[in-house]
Amino acid sequence: MKKKLDKILIIDDSEADVFIMKRIINKAEVTNNIITAFGAQEALEYLSQKIEGCYPKPNIVLLDINMPNMSGWEFLDEYEKLDKEMKAGEIICMITTSKDPSERDRAKRFNIVDDFTHKPLTKEKLMEIIEENFPQYV
């Protein structure tokens, strides 16, 4: 890679899945900053807060679909309402264990969803997401 992404945000309620994704991201050496939110509401709060005068704006958001309290779909509905300044420059990749093809179709209805993949995340899939969306980093 030419340079590393600033940060990647993982939104998933499963500690095991988060552990695996963090391990893949660390081994790929694509960023020094991996942020985790163990729920959609926690992620929205993180994205809405200014840190040292700036919104966090992770380069990639890995979003689980099936979470308690607020699903990935509900997150997307709320994310779309955020101020543009809070979400600029992010790539949202929905990541799920579900094999239901209707979920991929549903994801396509959201203009803000850039990718859709199945768990577990692999280094190859991660690199594919980066190559497609951040060619200047490869």
CORRAUR-V340496 format. One record per residue. RES is the residue in one small letter. PHI is phi in whole degrees, -180 to 180 (NA if undefined). OMEGA is omega in whole degrees, 0 to 359 (none if undefined). BURIAL is b if it has 9 or more other ideal C-beta (glycine too) atoms within 8 Angstrom, else e. Layout:
res phi omega burial
RES PHI OMEGA BURIAL
RES PHI OMEGA BURIAL
//
This chain:
res phi omega burial
m NA 177 e
k -66 178 e
k -151 184 e
k -93 173 b
l -65 180 b
d -66 179 e
k -159 176 b
i -123 179 b
l -106 175 b
i -105 176 b
i -116 184 b
d -160 180 b
d -87 182 e
s -94 179 e
e -62 180 e
a -65 179 e
d -65 178 b
v -62 179 b
f -57 181 e
i -64 181 b
m -64 178 b
k -62 179 b
r -63 178 e
i -62 182 b
i -64 179 b
n -63 180 e
k -65 180 e
a -75 179 b
e 54 182 e
v -102 179 b
t -158 173 b
n -99 185 e
n -122 175 e
i -114 180 b
i -107 178 b
t -120 173 b
a -128 183 b
f -90 178 e
g 168 183 b
a -67 181 b
q -64 177 e
e -60 179 b
a -66 179 b
l -62 178 b
e -64 179 e
y -61 182 b
l -67 184 b
s -90 183 e
q -98 176 e
k -87 176 e
i -119 185 e
e 53 175 e
g 84 182 e
c -130 174 e
y -74 187 b
p -62 178 b
k 45 176 b
p -63 180 b
n -69 181 b
i -129 172 b
v -116 175 b
l -97 190 b
l -113 174 b
d -73 180 b
i -86 187 b
n -94 178 e
m -134 178 b
p -72 178 e
n 70 179 e
m -142 181 b
s -76 174 b
g -61 178 b
w -65 179 e
e -67 175 b
f -58 181 b
l -60 177 b
d -59 181 e
e -74 179 b
y -61 180 b
e -61 181 e
k -83 181 e
l -64 175 b
d -59 182 e
k -54 181 e
e -62 182 e
m -81 188 b
k -124 183 b
a -61 173 e
g 85 183 e
e -96 174 b
i -110 178 b
i -103 177 b
c -118 176 b
m -80 183 b
i -134 189 b
t -148 172 b
t -92 183 e
s -68 176 e
k -103 181 e
d -70 182 e
p -64 180 e
s -67 179 e
e -69 176 b
r -63 178 e
d -63 179 e
r -63 180 b
a -62 180 b
k -64 179 e
r -74 177 e
f -96 179 b
n -64 183 e
i -87 179 b
v -89 184 b
d -97 183 e
d -155 180 b
f -146 182 b
t -145 181 b
h -103 175 e
k -76 1 e
p -83 174 e
l -67 176 b
t -114 177 e
k -62 180 e
e -62 180 e
k -67 177 b
l -59 181 b
m -66 177 b
e -64 178 e
i -61 181 b
i -67 180 b
e -61 181 b
e -71 188 e
n -109 181 b
f -135 184 b
p -60 180 e
q -71 180 e
y -97 185 b
v -98 none b
//
